[in-house]
Amino acid sequence: EGVFPTRARPQPFLAEDERRRLAETAGLRLGEPQDALAAERYLFYAAVSRPEEILYLSWHVADDDGEPASRSLFVDDVCDLFTEDLLEHCMRRPLGAADVESAAGFTVSAAVPAPAHAREPDWTLRDPQLLQDLREHVWSASSMQVWIGCPVRWFVERTLRPGSFDPDAEPLARGGLAHAALKDTLEGLLSETGSARLTLGNVARARELLAEALRSNEADYPLSVAPERRPGVRRRLRADLERYLRFAAEADSPLEPSRLELGFGFEPDDHGSALAGERGEEGDLPAFDLGGGVKMRGRIDRVDVNQGGAAVVYDYKSSFAPAPAKWIGERNLQVALYMRAVEDLLGVRSVGGFYQPLSGADLRARGVLEADSGVQLDCVRGDVREHDDVRELLDEALAQARTAAAQAASGALEPRPRTCAFHGGCMYPTICRCER
């Protein structure tokens, strides 16, 4: 393992996030990422499909210094096609030996293929305590999206929780700092002026508050493990957020940001809600009941309201805002579920919900707004919809969430490698080992 197949080489000079941004803004693509595992799996297939009488597979159990080494999972893939007695026909070369004298007289009996039904791993969960925990699990919208993409990935990340040797990715730290800085900026405006709404008259002050918020929160969100990269990442993040503040001020929304980082369903020590204007203790808002015993918790980036009690939900995104036509098909349920949660927990009428990009060439929010709501916002064409169309979209998202929770409660794990990773493919091949 690590030799054949070898580890994928990272692209030189620029990180993947920077390459993606360059492609989005300039249309310049600096090479396509290569799937080294798939290429070597093809070579492995070419090798093992050639022998006509007998196939030998070899691997290292230790390196030249005697340190333990793991064999490639390609070997395990072959072994899974046969019964367990296949591994009884093994030779072992002692450390430092040039050959094995007994190799000439070594004989191998024909291995027996395993029954077809035994070749597929059974991922059904049967532990009573685990199933009970899953039935009582309080979901988050992002957790449901992961389950819908691939239940095995959800199980690995949310239940097994394997530790990572690598630090948090830069985009994750950047997103956390952006959320914290925007919250503090708008709360600063609220405390000074009585309103958190961005206008051309207060955008200069908002930029000053933003600079202070970035400085005060950066210690909690280290932007990079490489000190030499931090100044550049910091400047880029500040420039993106200042550009967004200017964009929001020019939009001149008639709505007032009333709830920032609104948490619900958290225990008192889970870093729950942070409310602007009407601040309460963490954990004040209960979990959102989706029906059928399914409960959800979460943290909504922003809830804007008008004097008539109509509410619009905003969820910040780093750069990409999915169109509402793709919400169900691409598992983007967060805004739709938050709209329903706001209605249930705050007693207001949700008339719209948007994903708001904070960087990129196009800062326009994408989502839905009821045409007869009386709320006038500058929307992308097609995002303003009839009341019944919006409600149908919310109901579809709610149905998908309930289905995901029901599958988990029954222990029905199913590998879905085609929708597991962001661009397809299995996120955890060493654990799941399912290619179809």
Phi, psi and chi 1 to 4 in degrees:
 res  aa     phi    psi   chi1   chi2   chi3   chi4
   1 GLU       -  131.6 -175.2   67.2   17.6      -
   2 GLY    91.8  -11.9      -      -      -      -
   3 VAL  -111.1  -54.6  178.2      -      -      -
   4 PHE  -141.2   99.2 -171.1   83.8      -      -
   5 PRO   -78.9  147.4   29.7  -36.7      -      -
   6 THR   -78.7  163.8 -173.4      -      -      -
   7 ARG   -76.3  143.9  -65.6 -177.5  177.6   87.7
   8 ALA   -65.0  140.2      -      -      -      -
   9 ARG   -87.8  131.7  -64.5 -178.0  179.7  179.5
  10 PRO   -68.9  151.6   25.1  -33.2      -      -
  11 GLN   -67.8  137.7  -65.2  -72.8  -17.7      -
  12 PRO   -73.6  157.6   28.0  -34.5      -      -
  13 PHE    75.4  -52.0  -54.5  119.3      -      -
  14 LEU  -123.6  142.4  -64.0  177.0      -      -
  15 ALA   -73.7  163.8      -      -      -      -
  16 GLU   -61.7  -38.2  -72.3  -59.7  -39.2      -
  17 ASP   -63.6  -39.8 -177.6   60.0      -      -
  18 GLU   -68.3  -37.5  -66.4  169.1  -35.9      -
  19 ARG   -64.0  -39.1  -72.5  170.8  171.9  -90.8
  20 ARG   -66.2  -42.3 -171.0  178.9  -57.0  109.4
  21 ARG   -65.2  -38.0  -68.2 -170.3   60.4 -163.4
  22 LEU   -64.0  -39.2 -176.0   60.9      -      -
  23 ALA   -67.6  -37.3      -      -      -      -
  24 GLU   -70.1  -39.8  -68.3  172.8  -10.1      -
  25 THR   -87.7  -36.4   56.0      -      -      -
  26 ALA  -113.2   -9.1      -      -      -      -
  27 GLY    73.3   13.0      -      -      -      -
  28 LEU   -98.2  120.4 -179.4   62.6      -      -
  29 ARG  -108.2  117.5  -57.2 -177.3   67.8   88.0
  30 LEU   -93.6   67.6  -58.9 -179.1      -      -
  31 GLY    82.1  148.6      -      -      -      -
  32 GLU   -95.5  140.6  -65.8  -68.5  -21.6      -
  33 PRO   -63.3  136.6   22.2  -32.1      -      -
  34 GLN   -98.1  137.8  -63.1 -178.1   -7.8      -
  35 ASP   -89.8   90.0 -170.0  -17.2      -      -
  36 ALA   -63.9  -36.0      -      -      -      -
  37 LEU   -63.7  -43.4 -176.9   62.6      -      -
  38 ALA   -65.5  -39.2      -      -      -      -
  39 ALA   -64.5  -42.2      -      -      -      -
  40 GLU   -76.2  -27.8  -62.8 -149.8   22.9      -
  41 ARG   -64.5  -36.3 -178.0  179.0  -70.1  108.2
  42 TYR   -64.8  -43.1  173.8   78.5      -      -
  43 LEU   -63.4  -39.0  -65.3  176.5      -      -
  44 PHE   -63.8  -43.8 -176.7   70.3      -      -
  45 TYR   -59.2  -43.4  161.9   76.4      -      -
  46 ALA   -60.9  -34.7      -      -      -      -
  47 ALA   -74.6  -47.3      -      -      -      -
  48 VAL   -77.7  -15.3  -59.9      -      -      -
  49 SER   -88.3   -3.4   61.9      -      -      -
  50 ARG   -87.1  -39.9  -64.8  -54.9 -174.2  -92.0
  51 PRO   -60.7  143.0  -23.9   35.3      -      -
  52 GLU  -105.9  -20.8  -63.1 -179.6   -1.1      -
  53 GLU  -118.1  -48.8  -64.8 -177.1    3.8      -
  54 ILE  -149.1  144.7 -172.0  168.4      -      -
  55 LEU  -122.5  126.0  168.7   69.2      -      -
  56 TYR  -104.1  133.6  -69.2   94.9      -      -
  57 LEU  -118.0  137.4  -62.3  178.2      -      -
  58 SER  -129.7  154.9   63.7      -      -      -
  59 TRP  -156.2  163.6   61.2   88.9      -      -
  60 HIS   -92.7  133.8  -69.1  160.8      -      -
  61 VAL   -98.9  -10.4  -64.3      -      -      -
  62 ALA  -158.2  156.1      -      -      -      -
  63 ASP   -88.5 -173.4   60.3   18.2      -      -
  64 ASP   -66.6  -17.9  -69.1  -20.6      -      -
  65 ASP   -95.8    4.0  -64.0  -37.5      -      -
  66 GLY    86.3    4.1      -      -      -      -
  67 GLU   -75.6  138.4  -65.8  -64.4  -32.9      -
  68 PRO   -59.5  144.8  -20.8   31.9      -      -
  69 ALA  -132.5  145.4      -      -      -      -
  70 SER   -93.9  139.2  -60.5      -      -      -
  71 ARG   -77.2  158.9   72.4 -175.7 -177.3 -165.1
  72 SER   -65.9  144.8  167.6      -      -      -
  73 LEU   -69.3  -11.9  -73.3  177.3      -      -
  74 PHE   -58.7  -38.5  -72.2  168.6      -      -
  75 VAL   -64.0  -42.6  177.7      -      -      -
  76 ASP   -64.5  -35.3  -66.2  -84.2      -      -
  77 ASP   -60.8  -38.5  -70.1  -22.2      -      -
  78 VAL   -70.4  -44.1  172.9      -      -      -
  79 CYS   -62.4  -31.2  -67.4      -      -      -
  80 ASP   -65.8  -16.4  -74.1  -15.1      -      -
  81 LEU   -84.4   -5.2  -59.3  176.4      -      -
  82 PHE  -127.9  172.0  -61.8   87.3      -      -
  83 THR   -74.2  167.9   54.0      -      -      -
  84 GLU   -66.3  -21.6  -65.0 -178.1   -1.8      -
  85 ASP   -72.2   -4.0   60.5   -7.8      -      -
  86 LEU   -58.6  -40.2  174.5   68.2      -      -
  87 LEU   -74.3   -4.8  -68.5  176.9      -      -
  88 GLU   -74.5  -17.4  -63.2  176.7    2.1      -
  89 HIS   -99.1   64.0  -50.1  -69.8      -      -
  90 CYS  -121.5  139.7  -72.1      -      -      -
  91 MET   -99.8  156.0  -65.4 -177.3  -64.7      -
  92 ARG  -132.2  121.0 -173.6 -179.6 -177.6   91.9
  93 ARG   -90.0  120.9  179.7  177.8   68.5   85.7
  94 PRO   -61.4  153.0  -20.1   32.1      -      -
  95 LEU   -60.5  126.8 -176.7   64.3      -      -
  96 GLY    91.3  -12.4      -      -      -      -
  97 ALA   -77.3  139.7      -      -      -      -
  98 ALA   -79.7  -30.7      -      -      -      -
  99 ASP  -153.3 -177.9   56.7    8.9      -      -
 100 VAL  -119.6  115.8 -179.8      -      -      -
 101 GLU   -61.6  -31.3  -64.7  179.6   -2.8      -
 102 SER   -82.0    1.4   60.1      -      -      -
 103 ALA   -62.5  -34.9      -      -      -      -
 104 ALA   -64.2  -32.8      -      -      -      -
 105 GLY   -97.6   11.4      -      -      -      -
 106 PHE   -78.4  129.2 -177.2   75.2      -      -
 107 THR  -120.3  150.4   59.3      -      -      -
 108 VAL  -126.7  126.4  178.6      -      -      -
 109 SER   -83.0  158.0   58.0      -      -      -
 110 ALA   -63.3  128.4      -      -      -      -
 111 ALA   -77.6  146.2      -      -      -      -
 112 VAL   -98.7  123.2 -179.9      -      -      -
 113 PRO   -61.6  143.9  -20.3   31.7      -      -
 114 ALA   -74.8  152.1      -      -      -      -
 115 PRO   -57.5  149.7  -20.7   30.7      -      -
 116 ALA   -57.6  -38.3      -      -      -      -
 117 HIS   -69.7  -18.7   64.9   81.0      -      -
 118 ALA   -86.9   -7.9      -      -      -      -
 119 ARG   -82.4  -23.5  -58.8  176.8 -172.3  177.5
 120 GLU   -92.3  129.8  -64.9  -65.4  -24.7      -
 121 PRO   -67.6  142.4   24.1  -33.3      -      -
 122 ASP   -96.4  110.8 -177.3    5.7      -      -
 123 TRP   -94.8    6.7  -79.0   97.2      -      -
 124 THR   -66.3  128.7  -55.9      -      -      -
 125 LEU   -84.3  135.2  -58.3  176.9      -      -
 126 ARG  -128.2   -8.5  -63.8 -176.2  176.2   86.7
 127 ASP   -64.7  123.3 -178.6   76.6      -      -
 128 PRO   -60.1  -41.6  -22.4   33.0      -      -
 129 GLN   -67.3  -40.4 -177.3   59.3   52.3      -
 130 LEU   -64.4  -42.7  178.0   57.2      -      -
 131 LEU   -63.7  -37.6  -68.6  174.4      -      -
 132 GLN   -65.2  -41.0 -179.8   65.3   26.2      -
 133 ASP   -62.6  -38.3  -68.3  -17.2      -      -
 134 LEU   -69.3  -34.1  -71.1  175.1      -      -
 135 ARG   -68.4  -29.8  -75.5 -170.0  -72.2  -91.9
 136 GLU   -97.3    3.5  -61.1  173.3   -5.5      -
 137 HIS   -64.0  134.9 -178.2   67.6      -      -
 138 VAL   -94.9  113.3  179.9      -      -      -
 139 TRP   -84.1  158.7  -67.2   80.9      -      -
 140 SER  -111.9  160.7   67.1      -      -      -
 141 ALA   -62.5  -42.0      -      -      -      -
 142 SER   -65.5  -35.2   60.4      -      -      -
 143 SER   -65.2  -40.6 -178.3      -      -      -
 144 MET   -64.2  -38.5  -73.1  175.5  171.5      -
 145 GLN   -63.5  -38.8  -67.8  174.6  169.9      -
 146 VAL   -64.8  -43.0  172.5      -      -      -
 147 TRP   -61.2  -45.6  177.1  -80.1      -      -
 148 ILE   -62.1  -36.8  -64.3  170.2      -      -
 149 GLY   -67.0  -45.8      -      -      -      -
 150 CYS  -165.8  111.0 -179.3      -      -      -
 151 PRO   -58.8  -34.1  -27.5   36.7      -      -
 152 VAL   -67.8  -39.8  174.0      -      -      -
 153 ARG   -60.6  -43.2  175.5 -174.1  172.4 -174.6
 154 TRP   -58.7  -44.2  179.3   90.9      -      -
 155 PHE   -63.3  -40.2 -176.3   71.5      -      -
 156 VAL   -67.2  -47.5  171.8      -      -      -
 157 GLU   -78.8  -34.4  -65.8  179.8   -9.4      -
 158 ARG  -102.1  -17.1  -51.3  -61.7  170.6  116.4
 159 THR  -117.2  -54.8  -58.4      -      -      -
 160 LEU   -67.7  -39.8  -62.0 -178.2      -      -
 161 ARG    49.7   60.8  -62.6  178.8 -177.5  -87.4
 162 PRO   -65.1  140.4   25.6  -34.2      -      -
 163 GLY   -69.7  151.3      -      -      -      -
 164 SER  -108.6  138.3  174.7      -      -      -
 165 PHE   -83.5  -16.0  -67.6  103.3      -      -
 166 ASP   -95.8  150.7  -61.3  -37.1      -      -
 167 PRO   -70.2  167.6   26.7  -34.5      -      -
 168 ASP   -58.7  142.6  -70.4  -20.2      -      -
 169 ALA   -64.9  150.1      -      -      -      -
 170 GLU   -57.7  -42.6  -73.2 -175.0    9.1      -
 171 PRO   -59.4  -32.7  -26.0   35.9      -      -
 172 LEU   -67.7  -45.0 -174.5   62.5      -      -
 173 ALA   -65.8  -40.5      -      -      -      -
 174 ARG   -61.0  -44.2  172.3 -170.9  163.2   97.1
 175 GLY   -63.9  -41.5      -      -      -      -
 176 GLY   -63.0  -42.5      -      -      -      -
 177 LEU   -67.5  -38.7 -178.9   55.0      -      -
 178 ALA   -62.3  -44.0      -      -      -      -
 179 HIS   -62.3  -46.9  -79.3   66.3      -      -
 180 ALA   -64.5  -41.0      -      -      -      -
 181 ALA   -67.7  -41.5      -      -      -      -
 182 LEU   -65.5  -39.6  -74.3  176.4      -      -
 183 LYS   -59.9  -48.8  169.2 -178.3  172.5  -66.5
 184 ASP   -66.0  -34.4  -71.2   -6.8      -      -
 185 THR   -64.9  -48.7  -61.7      -      -      -
 186 LEU   -69.3  -35.8  -63.6 -177.5      -      -
 187 GLU   -66.3  -34.3  -74.8 -170.2  -23.7      -
 188 GLY   -64.0  -42.9      -      -      -      -
 189 LEU   -61.3  -41.3  -77.4  179.7      -      -
 190 LEU   -61.3  -44.9  177.4   66.6      -      -
 191 SER   -69.0  -30.2   63.6      -      -      -
 192 GLU   -86.9  -35.4  -68.2 -178.6    3.3      -
 193 THR  -117.7  -11.6   66.9      -      -      -
 194 GLY    85.6    1.3      -      -      -      -
 195 SER  -145.1  139.3  172.2      -      -      -
 196 ALA   -97.3    6.6      -      -      -      -
 197 ARG   -75.5  133.2 -169.3  162.2   65.3   93.2
 198 LEU   -83.2  130.3  -71.5  163.9      -      -
 199 THR  -136.0  168.1   65.7      -      -      -
 200 LEU   -64.8  -23.0  -68.1  176.5      -      -
 201 GLY   -76.9  -25.6      -      -      -      -
 202 ASN  -116.7    6.5   63.8   18.9      -      -
 203 VAL   -66.5  -31.3   68.4      -      -      -
 204 ALA   -64.3  -44.4      -      -      -      -
 205 ARG   -65.9  -36.1  177.8   53.9 -178.2  159.6
 206 ALA   -62.0  -37.4      -      -      -      -
 207 ARG   -65.1  -38.4  -67.3  177.6   60.8  178.4
 208 GLU   -64.9  -43.7  -64.6  173.4   -3.6      -
 209 LEU   -64.2  -35.0  -67.6  171.2      -      -
 210 LEU   -63.3  -44.7  174.4   67.0      -      -
 211 ALA   -59.9  -41.3      -      -      -      -
 212 GLU   -66.1  -40.8  -63.6  172.9    6.3      -
 213 ALA   -66.1  -38.8      -      -      -      -
 214 LEU   -64.0  -41.9  -72.2  171.6      -      -
 215 ARG   -65.3  -42.7  -76.3 -166.6  -63.0  -90.7
 216 SER   -74.4  -23.3   61.8      -      -      -
 217 ASN  -101.8  -10.8  -74.3  -75.9      -      -
 218 GLU   -63.7  -30.3 -173.7  175.3   -7.7      -
 219 ALA   -62.1  -29.2      -      -      -      -
 220 ASP   -83.8  -14.8  -64.1  -32.0      -      -
 221 TYR  -134.6   74.8  -57.1   94.0      -      -
 222 PRO   -56.9  123.3  -20.6   32.2      -      -
 223 LEU   -74.2  -22.3  -68.9  174.6      -      -
 224 SER  -163.4  149.6  176.9      -      -      -
 225 VAL   -79.4  -14.2  -65.3      -      -      -
 226 ALA   -96.6  110.7      -      -      -      -
 227 PRO   -56.1  -33.3  -22.6   33.2      -      -
 228 GLU   -69.5  -19.2   64.3  -84.9   10.3      -
 229 ARG   -88.4  -21.2  -75.2 -173.7   51.1   84.0
 230 ARG   -60.5  -45.1  -69.1  174.5 -168.7  161.2
 231 PRO   -58.5  -42.3  -24.0   34.3      -      -
 232 GLY   -66.6  -43.9      -      -      -      -
 233 VAL   -64.0  -39.2  176.8      -      -      -
 234 ARG   -64.3  -45.1 -174.5 -173.9  -55.0  115.7
 235 ARG   -63.9  -40.9  -75.6 -166.4  -63.1  -91.0
 236 ARG   -65.3  -41.7 -174.9  164.6   61.5 -113.9
 237 LEU   -64.5  -44.1  174.4   59.4      -      -
 238 ARG   -63.0  -42.0  178.2  172.8  175.6  177.6
 239 ALA   -62.5  -41.6      -      -      -      -
 240 ASP   -64.3  -43.3  -75.3  -19.1      -      -
 241 LEU   -71.1  -36.9  -65.9 -177.3      -      -
 242 GLU   -63.9  -37.9  -73.0 -179.0  -13.1      -
 243 ARG   -64.7  -39.3  178.9  166.8  164.9 -102.0
 244 TYR   -66.6  -41.7  164.5   68.9      -      -
 245 LEU   -58.7  -43.1  -67.6  179.8      -      -
 246 ARG   -64.1  -41.7 -178.1   73.5 -177.6 -174.5
 247 PHE   -61.5  -45.1  174.0   84.5      -      -
 248 ALA   -66.6  -37.4      -      -      -      -
 249 ALA   -65.7  -41.0      -      -      -      -
 250 GLU   -69.4  -28.3  -68.3  175.2  -12.3      -
 251 ALA   -67.2  -28.8      -      -      -      -
 252 ASP    52.0   59.5 -164.9   21.4      -      -
 253 SER   -64.4  140.0  169.6      -      -      -
 254 PRO   -78.2   -4.4   30.5  -35.4      -      -
 255 LEU   -92.3  152.9  -56.5  175.6      -      -
 256 GLU  -106.1  122.7  175.4   68.4   26.9      -
 257 PRO   -64.2  110.9  -20.0   33.0      -      -
 258 SER  -107.4  -23.6   67.0      -      -      -
 259 ARG  -133.3  125.9  -54.0  -83.4  177.5  148.4
 260 LEU  -119.8  132.3  -53.2  174.1      -      -
 261 GLU    50.1   52.5  -62.1  -67.5  -33.1      -
 262 LEU   -75.4  112.7  172.2   63.4      -      -
 263 GLY   -99.8  146.7      -      -      -      -
 264 PHE  -147.7  144.3   57.2   93.3      -      -
 265 GLY    82.4    9.7      -      -      -      -
 266 PHE   -94.8  148.4  -69.5   95.0      -      -
 267 GLU   -74.1  161.9  -62.6  -63.5  -30.5      -
 268 PRO   -56.0  -26.1  -27.0   34.7      -      -
 269 ASP  -101.8   14.8   57.9  -12.7      -      -
 270 ASP  -100.8   15.0  -80.2  -16.7      -      -
 271 HIS    58.9   61.4  -52.0  -68.1      -      -
 272 GLY   -78.3 -120.2      -      -      -      -
 273 SER   -84.8  145.8   60.4      -      -      -
 274 ALA  -127.9  111.2      -      -      -      -
 275 LEU  -107.2  140.6  -48.3 -177.7      -      -
 276 ALA   -97.0  136.4      -      -      -      -
 277 GLY    88.6  -57.8      -      -      -      -
 278 GLU  -120.6   84.6 -173.2  178.4  -23.2      -
 279 ARG   -85.3  135.6 -173.1  179.1  -60.3  -84.2
 280 GLY  -129.4 -179.7      -      -      -      -
 281 GLU   -73.7  150.6  -65.1  -64.4  -36.4      -
 282 GLU   -62.4  138.3  -68.4 -171.3   -5.3      -
 283 GLY    87.4    8.0      -      -      -      -
 284 ASP   -61.2  -42.7  -80.6   -8.1      -      -
 285 LEU   -84.5  132.0  -66.9  178.8      -      -
 286 PRO   -75.9  175.9   29.0  -34.8      -      -
 287 ALA   -68.3  153.6      -      -      -      -
 288 PHE   -85.1  125.5  170.2   47.0      -      -
 289 ASP   -89.3  112.9 -169.7  -15.6      -      -
 290 LEU   -83.3   -6.0  -79.8   70.4      -      -
 291 GLY    99.4  153.0      -      -      -      -
 292 GLY    67.4   24.3      -      -      -      -
 293 GLY    79.9    6.3      -      -      -      -
 294 VAL   -90.9  127.1 -178.4      -      -      -
 295 LYS  -121.2  151.0  -65.4 -175.4 -179.8  -63.7
 296 MET  -135.4  144.0 -173.8 -175.4   83.9      -
 297 ARG  -122.9  166.1   68.9  178.1 -175.3  178.2
 298 GLY   177.6 -179.2      -      -      -      -
 299 ARG  -137.0  114.5 -173.5  174.0  -64.2  106.5
 300 ILE   -91.3  127.1  -55.0  173.3      -      -
 301 ASP   -60.5  -44.8  -66.7  -25.6      -      -
 302 ARG  -157.6  139.7 -154.7  174.8   84.0 -137.8
 303 VAL  -124.7  116.4 -179.6      -      -      -
 304 ASP  -102.0  141.5  -67.4    3.6      -      -
 305 VAL  -133.8  160.8  -60.4      -      -      -
 306 ASN  -112.8 -179.5   65.0    5.4      -      -
 307 GLN   -67.2  -21.5  -65.7 -178.8   -9.0      -
 308 GLY   -85.1    0.6      -      -      -      -
 309 GLY    88.0    8.5      -      -      -      -
 310 ALA   -81.0  136.6      -      -      -      -
 311 ALA  -119.8  145.4      -      -      -      -
 312 VAL  -127.3  129.6  175.0      -      -      -
 313 VAL   -96.3  138.7  170.5      -      -      -
 314 TYR  -125.3  135.9  -74.3   92.1      -      -
 315 ASP  -124.7  119.5 -176.3   69.8      -      -
 316 TYR   -73.2  138.2  -62.4  137.6      -      -
 317 LYS  -125.1  149.9  -55.4  -66.7  -75.9 -174.1
 318 SER   -60.6  -49.8  -64.3      -      -      -
 319 SER  -149.5  -24.6   60.0      -      -      -
 320 PHE  -113.0  127.5  174.1   69.9      -      -
 321 ALA  -114.2  111.7      -      -      -      -
 322 PRO   -69.5  140.4   25.1  -33.0      -      -
 323 ALA   -70.3  147.4      -      -      -      -
 324 PRO   -61.9  -25.8   19.1  -31.2      -      -
 325 ALA   -64.2  -18.8      -      -      -      -
 326 LYS  -106.0    2.6  -60.3 -179.2  178.7  179.7
 327 TRP   -59.2  -48.9  -77.4    7.4      -      -
 328 ILE   -74.5  -47.1  -57.7  -59.0      -      -
 329 GLY   -65.8  -31.1      -      -      -      -
 330 GLU  -107.6   14.7  -63.0 -176.0   -3.4      -
 331 ARG    65.3   35.0  -52.3  174.5  -59.5  -78.4
 332 ASN   -97.7   82.3  -67.1  -59.8      -      -
 333 LEU   -99.5   -8.1  -50.7 -178.7      -      -
 334 GLN   -59.9  -52.6 -161.9  156.3   -0.9      -
 335 VAL   -64.1  -42.4  164.2      -      -      -
 336 ALA   -60.8  -43.8      -      -      -      -
 337 LEU   -69.3  -36.1  -66.1  177.2      -      -
 338 TYR   -65.6  -35.9  -76.6  170.8      -      -
 339 MET   -60.7  -42.7  -70.8  174.8   64.6      -
 340 ARG   -68.4  -38.2  -64.9  -65.5  -61.5  -96.0
 341 ALA   -65.1  -40.1      -      -      -      -
 342 VAL   -62.4  -42.1  163.1      -      -      -
 343 GLU   -62.3  -43.7  -72.2 -174.6  -30.3      -
 344 ASP   -71.7  -41.2 -176.7   80.8      -      -
 345 LEU   -91.2  -30.1  -60.8  175.4      -      -
 346 LEU  -105.8  -10.6  -60.7 -177.8      -      -
 347 GLY    68.9   29.5      -      -      -      -
 348 VAL  -110.9  174.7  -62.6      -      -      -
 349 ARG  -104.9  114.0 -177.9  168.5   57.8   96.4
 350 SER   -79.6  114.5  -70.9      -      -      -
 351 VAL  -107.9   -5.2  -60.7      -      -      -
 352 GLY  -166.0  160.1      -      -      -      -
 353 GLY  -155.6  137.2      -      -      -      -
 354 PHE  -140.7  145.7  -65.6   89.3      -      -
 355 TYR   -90.7  124.7  -70.2  102.2      -      -
 356 GLN  -109.5  108.8  173.7   61.8   62.8      -
 357 PRO   -70.4  144.8   25.6  -32.6      -      -
 358 LEU  -105.5   -3.2  -60.8  178.5      -      -
 359 SER  -154.1  177.5   63.4      -      -      -
 360 GLY   102.7  175.5      -      -      -      -
 361 ALA   -71.9  -30.5      -      -      -      -
 362 ASP  -120.3  113.1 -169.8   -6.9      -      -
 363 LEU   -94.8    6.4  -68.0 -179.2      -      -
 364 ARG   -68.3  135.1  -67.7  178.5  -60.4  173.3
 365 ALA   -72.2  148.7      -      -      -      -
 366 ARG  -120.5  134.8  -64.7  -56.4  -49.1  -88.7
 367 GLY   173.9 -145.9      -      -      -      -
 368 VAL  -132.4  148.8  -68.0      -      -      -
 369 LEU  -143.8  129.4  178.8   67.6      -      -
 370 GLU   -68.2  129.4  -68.3 -174.4    9.0      -
 371 ALA   -65.4  -33.0      -      -      -      -
 372 ASP   -99.3   21.5   57.8   -8.2      -      -
 373 SER   -78.9  -19.6   64.2      -      -      -
 374 GLY    85.3   -2.7      -      -      -      -
 375 VAL   -93.1  125.0  175.8      -      -      -
 376 GLN  -105.3  110.3  -61.2  -65.6  -34.6      -
 377 LEU  -128.9  151.1  -64.5  176.3      -      -
 378 ASP   -78.9  104.4 -176.1   16.6      -      -
 379 CYS  -115.1  155.5  -63.6      -      -      -
 380 VAL   -66.0  143.5  176.0      -      -      -
 381 ARG   -57.2  131.3 -178.3  178.0  179.6 -179.9
 382 GLY    97.8  -13.4      -      -      -      -
 383 ASP   -83.2  -20.4  -72.4   -2.8      -      -
 384 VAL   -85.0  119.4  179.2      -      -      -
 385 ARG  -130.8  163.3  -57.9 -172.7  173.5 -165.8
 386 GLU   -68.4  156.2  -63.0  -61.8  -34.1      -
 387 HIS   -55.0  -46.6  170.1   81.6      -      -
 388 ASP   -64.3  -35.6  -69.0  -16.3      -      -
 389 ASP   -66.3  -40.6  -67.0  -21.7      -      -
 390 VAL   -65.0  -44.3  173.3      -      -      -
 391 ARG   -65.2  -36.1  -70.4  -66.6  137.0  178.4
 392 GLU   -64.4  -39.5 -178.4  179.8   -5.3      -
 393 LEU   -64.1  -42.8  179.9   62.0      -      -
 394 LEU   -65.4  -38.3  -58.4 -170.4      -      -
 395 ASP   -66.4  -38.0  -70.8  -16.9      -      -
 396 GLU   -64.6  -41.9  -71.7 -178.8   12.7      -
 397 ALA   -63.4  -42.0      -      -      -      -
 398 LEU   -63.6  -39.3 -158.1   61.9      -      -
 399 ALA   -65.6  -41.3      -      -      -      -
 400 GLN   -62.3  -41.0  -86.4 -155.5    1.7      -
 401 ALA   -64.3  -43.1      -      -      -      -
 402 ARG   -64.6  -39.1  -70.4  171.7  178.5  165.2
 403 THR   -62.7  -43.4  -60.4      -      -      -
 404 ALA   -60.8  -44.4      -      -      -      -
 405 ALA   -65.2  -37.4      -      -      -      -
 406 ALA   -66.7  -39.4      -      -      -      -
 407 GLN   -62.5  -42.0  -69.6  172.0   -9.8      -
 408 ALA   -65.1  -41.8      -      -      -      -
 409 ALA   -62.8  -29.3      -      -      -      -
 410 SER   -87.8   -4.6   65.9      -      -      -
 411 GLY    77.1   18.1      -      -      -      -
 412 ALA   -86.1   76.7      -      -      -      -
 413 LEU   -75.0  140.9  -70.0 -172.5      -      -
 414 GLU  -142.3  119.4  174.7 -167.5   -9.1      -
 415 PRO   -66.3  132.0  -16.6   29.7      -      -
 416 ARG  -131.4   71.7  -60.9  171.3 -173.5  168.7
 417 PRO   -63.5  -21.7   21.3  -32.3      -      -
 418 ARG   -70.7  -24.9  -67.6 -175.8  178.6  179.8
 419 THR  -123.0   17.8   56.7      -      -      -
 420 CYS   -75.9  -61.2 -177.1      -      -      -
 421 ALA   -83.9  170.7      -      -      -      -
 422 PHE   -60.3  -43.1 -179.8   66.2      -      -
 423 HIS  -106.0   22.1  -69.7  -64.5      -      -
 424 GLY    90.0  158.4      -      -      -      -
 425 GLY    98.7  163.0      -      -      -      -
 426 CYS   -82.2  132.0 -176.8      -      -      -
 427 MET   -75.7  -30.6  -77.0  -74.9  -67.5      -
 428 TYR  -131.6   67.8  -58.3   99.0      -      -
 429 PRO   -64.5  -27.6   22.6  -33.1      -      -
 430 THR   -72.9  -18.6   56.4      -      -      -
 431 ILE  -101.2  -47.9  -62.1  176.2      -      -
 432 CYS   -81.3  -51.6  179.2      -      -      -
 433 ARG    56.0   42.2  -63.4  172.2   55.8 -158.3
 434 CYS  -120.5  121.9  178.7      -      -      -
 435 GLU  -100.3  -13.8  -61.7  -65.9  -33.2      -
 436 ARG  -101.8      -  -65.0 -173.9  -64.1  -82.8
